[in-house]
Amino acid sequence: MVEIWEMDASPGNVRCFPMNEQIAEWLYDGAVALQQGDRELARDLLMRVVEADETVEEAWLWLSGAVEDEADQRTALENVLALNPANEAAKRGLAWLDANA
């Protein structure tokens, strides 16, 4: 079995831990789908990730771009910051939502 490693590089907390191969595949495929403009597929795949493991910071971040409802975007970004308060992309996303509310 291949091990996929996820890295937590939040300040003062650099560590790596194994990520389930199926979760890693859903995460990758969801990010690719979103980049290719398929928000529905991206949403489905990324929801699978967070339902299987709600601690995958990257899944929440990508999911914030896959959902259309601003409340859902905010929830996803807040979940990123709950996992990593130093995540600049999530901070920028919330600032953008606040400025455009």
N, C-alpha and C positions, 0 to 999 in steps of 0.2 A: 504494500500500500504506500502511495506517495503521501508525504506530509506537506501540507501547505501551512506556512507560518504567517501569522498576523503580528504586526509590530505596534506596540503602544509606546509612543515617543513623547508623551506629555512630559512637561518639565519635571525633572527629578524622578521620573518613572520610566526609564527605558527598559523594556522587557519584551520578549517574544513568547508567543504561545501558539500551539497548533490550532489551525482552523480546519474544521471538517471539510473534506474534499468536495462534497456536494454543495455545501454552503459557499465555498470559494468559487465553484463553477457558476452558481446562481448569481453571485455578486459580479463576477466578470461579465457574464452574459447580460445582466441587467444594465450594467454601465455601458456596454457596447450598444445595446438596444436604444438607450437614451441618447447616446451620441449620434445614432443613426436616425433619430426622430421618432422611434416607435415607443411612445410614452406608455401605451397600454401594456405591451410586453414587458417593458422595463418595470412598470409598477407591479405587475404580477410576480416577476422574478425577485425583485427587491423586497416585496412583502413576504415572500417565502423565507428570505434570509432573516429578516427581523422577527418573524414568527418562530423560526428555529433557534435563533440566538439574538436576543435583543441587545447584546453588548457589542455588536459589530458597527462601530462608529461610521465606517465608510458607507455601509448600506443605508444608514439614516441620511447621510449627506446626499448620496445619489438619489435617494427616495424623495428628498425635498424638491428635486428638479423634475421628478416624474409625476408628482401629484399636481392637480390643477387648483384645488381649493386652497386659499391662503391660510386658512386655519390648519389644514393638514401640513402645509409647508412649514408653518411656524412650529407645529408639534414635532415634526421631523428634525428641524434645526435645534430646537430646545433639547431634544434627546441627544443630539450630537454633543451639545455643550454640557449636558449632564454627565456624559461619558468622558469628555475632554474639554474642560473649561477654556483651554488655550487654543481651540480650533478657530483659526482666523477666518476660514471660509464660512463657517456657520455664523460667526459674529457679523460678517459682512452681509450675509443673507438676511439675518434678522434686522439689521440696520436698514437694508433696502426695503423690507416689508414694512417697517415702521415709517419710513419716509414716504412710502406710496400708499399708505392706508387711507 
